[in-house]
């Protein structure tokens, strides 16, 4: 028995499912999850000493790769001065200034410890600002595990086949209106009927939690138009896309300005850190300035903020995102070509440093199209790649991530492994 098997059996005794976040359990694809011991650059090593090329990168944060020396040094140097104070630090002001400089829609920000905290807080803030209860979200978009947002959610909720969570009161879920992503006419119709009762739209501007689904031309612009017309708050959940698809996030890439935004993953450099922010007139409704309460003992943790600042400095270097985008595109083009050569029905796309692979003829544009892909064939492909030392997300409903540490050799090795995997699936 491998050490991975032994550790998984041990973990299941005292941890539900043996994991501390559901999608890690491999329930969708089957088999034993890998327990990792170290990571360097684009590579990770499991408990049995096997090396993998990593296309998860801690689910997105590690845009520079594992254990980048500048981030490690920032963490160590800060920790030596103290792990946490529960009081303000200068770095928090520096982080706020940096974020507001890099993302034009941000005028004020609040730091939190997780993306779920950030999205939960923006919804509460939007409701408090507008005095309305209803929110609009899109089927397959995942915005963390707060009650209001676990309705037709993506990510692990799709993996396990339960788009809604037990424990969410029906009365609360009734305030959440769920539409199809990329359905422009559906959005217009709902706002024409009840727009003046809707507090906010929350959306992943590029979806990464039902695999990668990009916005169709005009979709994000329509969201902006209806929110402006009806006095609703437009929230971009950029926990995943922020600083990964472009320096200013998806809102910079597509040229659409939200009222509030959430950021996480990349912004923390691999440490627990997230952010929400936006228009000053809305943000001033937060306590201690206003009546909307939000707090967190570890918010603005000095070690996490130091890691995030160290990472963001690298992302500002000229050409960083162009190079990341090119590497990701090369990976997708290579794998798609390998599938075509084997006669496999397959497609793929990328946006910045994110990518999606689909066992379907066309790139999906919505939740139903994602669900129509061949999941059984994906599961077999996943295990062939895992055996070959390629670590992809263990679910057909998750985007993949490329880091600046991935090399041409890593891409070539991945494409070669895919070619062999497709040959077995033909």
N, C-alpha and C positions, 0 to 999 in steps of 0.2 A: 504493500500500500504506500502511495506517495505521501509526502508530508502535507501536501495540499488536502488530500483526503482526510488525513488524521486531524489536521487543524479545523477542517470544516465540521467533522463529527464532534470535536471538542466544543466548538463555538455554539453548536445548536443546543447544547445542554442549558445554557444560560442566556442566549441571545435569540429572540424570535427569528426563526429561519436561518440562524447562524450569521446574519448580516445586520448592519446598522443603517442600511438604506436598501429598499427592496430589490431594485434592478440588479444589484450585485450578486444576487442569489443564483443566477443562471436558470431560474425556473422556466423562462421562455424558451431557452435553447437546449436545456438539459445539461447534465454533467456537473462537475465539481468546479466551483469558482476558484480562481487562482489567488493565493495569498502572497502578496509581494513583500520583499525584504529591502529592496533598494531600487533607485532609479537614477540614471545619469543621462542627460541629454534626451534623446528620443527613445531610450531603451529602459526596460525594467527587467528585474530578475525575480522569479518566484521562489517559494520556499524550497523547491527542489533544485534551485540553481539554474533553471532554464531561462534563457534570454528571449525577450520579445521586443519587436518594434511596436511602440505604444501609440495607438491612434485614439485613445481616450483622454490622456493627459489630465487625469483627475476630473473628467467630465468638463474640460474646457479651460480651467484656470492657467495651465502651464504652457502659456504661449511661447515662452523661451526654452521650454524643455525642463526636465527634472534637475533639481539641485544646481540651478544656475549660480555660479560663485558670487555674483553681486547680491543676489537675494539672500543667499545663505549668510553672507557677511553682515548684511543689514539686520537680519533676524538675530544673529548671535550678539552683535554689538549692542542692539537695543535691549535684548534680554538681560545682558550683564548689568544694565542700569535699573532693571525692574520689569516684571512681567505685566503688571497691571496696577492702576492707581484708583480707578473709579472717580477720576477727576480729569479736567481738561489737560491736554498737552499741546505743545506748539505744532507737532506733526499733524494733528487733526486740522488745524487751520491751514497748513500747507497742502494737505490732501484736498480740502474743500476748494482752495484757490486753484489748484491744478485741475480739478475736475471741471470747474466752472470756466476755466480758460480753454479746455480741450473740447467741451461740449456746449455749443452756443445756447441751447435751450435751458441750461442750468444757470439759475441765478442764486439759488440757495440749495444746500444739501444737508442731509442728516445721515450719519453713519450708523449702520447696524451690523449684526454678526452673521446674518444669512439672507439669502435671496427671498426665502419665505417671509421673513420679517419685513423686508423692504416692500414686497408686493402687497402683503396684508396691510401695511401702513398706508400705502398710496390709496388703496380702496377706501379705508376709513377716512383718510384726509379728503378725498374727493366727495364722499358722502357728507362730511362735516362742512365742507366749503359750499356745496350746492344746496344742502338741505333736502336732498333726494335719496332714495334708497336703492333704486334699480341700477344694476350694472350690466354691461354687455361684454361677453367673452366669446371665443370661437372654439368650436369643437376640435379637440385634439391639442389645443394649446394648454400647456402646463405652467401654472404661475405659483408653484409652491403648494404646501399642504394645509393652508388655512381654509376654514369651513366654506367661506363664500366662493372660493375658487376651485374646489374639488367637485365641479359639475362638468361632466363631459370633458374630463381632463386628459392630457397626454402623458408622456414619459412612462414611468412604471405602472400607472393606471391602465394604459393600453397594453403593456406587456402582460399583465395578469388578467386582462379581459374584463375589468370592472371600471368603467368610466366614471362611476360615482362611488364615494366612500361611505361605508357604514359610519354612523355616529354624527353625520351632518343633518341637523334638523331640517325637515321638509319646509318649514316656514321660512328658514333662512335661504335655502336653495331657491325658493320661489322668487326671490328678488334678483336672481341671476338669469339673464336671457342669453341663450346659446345660439349662435348663428354659424353658418358655414364660412370657413376661411376662404377668402378670395371671392365671396358672393357679394358683389357690389350692389346689385339690385335688392338683395335681401336686406342689406344694411339700410338702404334708402327707404325701403318699405316699413321697416320697424320704426325708424325715426319719424317717418311721416305720421305714423299711428300714435306713438307714445314718446316722442323725443323729449318733450318738456318734463317728463318724469324720470329721465335717465340721468344718473349722476355721472357715469363714466363709461368709456370703452377701455378695456385693457386688452392688449394684443402683443404677441411676439411679432415684431415687424418682419423678421425672418424666423419661421418656426423651426425649432430644433428638437422638439419633444414628441413629434410623431414622424420621426426621421426629418430630413431637411426639406422644408417646403418654402419656396420663395414667393413673395407677393407678386401678383399679376399687375401690369401697368394700370394705374388709376385706383388700385385698391386702397393703399395707404392715404392717398390724396382724398379719397371719398370719406374716409374716417375723419380726416382733419376738417373737411367741409361740414359734415353733419354735426360734429361737436361744436364747431364755431357757431353754426346757425342756431342750435338749440341750447347753448350755454352748458354743455356737458364737458367733462374733463377727458382729454385724450391721454391715456397712459401707455407708453411704450415700455414693455418688459424687456429690457436689454441685459438681463442677468447673463444670458448666454452670448448675445451678439455684441455687447458693449466692448469696444476696443479690439474685438477679434475680426469683425468683417471690415472695419475701417477705424481710423484713429478716433473719429467722433461717433462711432457706432453706426448702426443701420440708419439712424435718422440723418446722419451726414451722407451716407452712401446714396440714399434715396431722396434726400432733400425735402423731408417732411418734418415739421417741428411739432413735437408733442407738448402738452402742458406739464406733465410729470413723467419722469423716467425712473426705472430701477436698474441698477448695475450690481454685478457680483462677479464671481469667478476670477476673470482676468484682473479686476481691480484690486484683488487681495493678494496677488502673487502666489497663490497656493495656501494662504492662511484664511481663517474664517472672517470674512469681511464683505459687506455689501453696502449699497448706498441707494437712497432715493432722494429725488430733488426735482426742481423745476422752477416755475414762475414764483417770484418772491411773494406776490399777493396771496397765492395759495399756501405756500410754505409757512407764512406768518400766522396761519391758523393752528400751527402746532404748538403744544405746550413747550416752554413756559409763556410764549407770546399769545397763544390762542387757546380755544377750548378743546382741540383734538389731542387726546393724550397718546403719547408713545414714549417708551423708555427702554433702556437695556443696560444691565450692569457692565457688560463687557463691550458695549458699543464704543468704537474708536480705540479698541485695544492697541497700545503703542507698538507691540511686536507685529501685529497684522498690518497696521498702517505703514510701518517701515518697509515691510515686504512689498506692499502695493506700490509705494512711491518708487522703490528701486526698480520694479518692473516697468512702470509707466515711463520712466526715463528712457528705457531702451526703445519703447514703442514710438517715441517721438523722433527717432533717428530717420533721416531722409531715406526713402525707399523701403522701409521695413515692411509695410503692408503689401507693397507691390511684389516683393520677393516671396512673402508668405502666400499670397494669392497664386503666384506662378507655380510654386511647389505643389500646392493643393490641386491646382488644375492639372498638373502633370500626373499626379497620382490618379485622379479620376479618369483622365483620358486613357491612361495606360490600362487600368482595370476594365474600363468599358470596351476597349479594343480587344483585350484578352477574352472577354465574354463573347464578343462578336465572332472572334476567330473560332470559338468552340461551338457556335450556333446556339448560345444560351440567350433566352429572353431576359434582357437586363438593361438598366439605364442608370445614369449617375449625373450629379451636378455638384457644383461648389459655389459658395459665396464667401469671399475672403478666405479665412483659415478654417471654414467649416465645409463638410461634404456629406453627401447622402448617396447610398447605393440602394437600388430597388430591383427586385426581381419582377419587373413589369416592363412592358414595351415602351411606355411613355412615362416621363417624369411626372409624379403626382402633384396636383395643385390643391387638394383638399383632403379632409379626413376619409371620406368614402373611397377615394382613389388610393390612398395609402393602404387602407384595409383590404383592397382587392389584390395586392401584391402577393406573390407566392412565399408565404412565411416558412413553410416546411423546407423549401429549397434554400432559403436564407439560412436556416438553422444548420443544414448540412454544410453549406459554404463556410459558415462561422467556425465550425469545428475543424474543417480542413485547414483553414487559415491559422487557427489556434495551434494545431499540431505543427504547423510550419513555422511557428514563432511570430505570428502576426496577431496582435491583440486589438481586436475590434470590439465595439460595444456589443454586449451579449443580448441584443434585442433588435428586431427589425424596425423598431420605432424610435431609434435614437440616432442623432447626427454623429458624425465623427469629427475629429479635430487633428489638425496638423500644427506642429510647432516650428519655430525658427531653427530648432536643432535638427529637424529631419533633413537628411542629405539626399543627393541624387542616388547614392547607393542604397539608402533605405527605400526610396521609391522603387528602384529597379528590383530590389529583393522582394518587395511587396507584390509588384506586378508579376514577377516570376512565380510566386506562390499562388497568386490568383489564377494564373494560366493553368497550373497543375490542378487546382481545385475545380475549375470549370470543366476540365477534361473528365473528371470523375462524375460530374453532374450531367454531362451530355447524354 
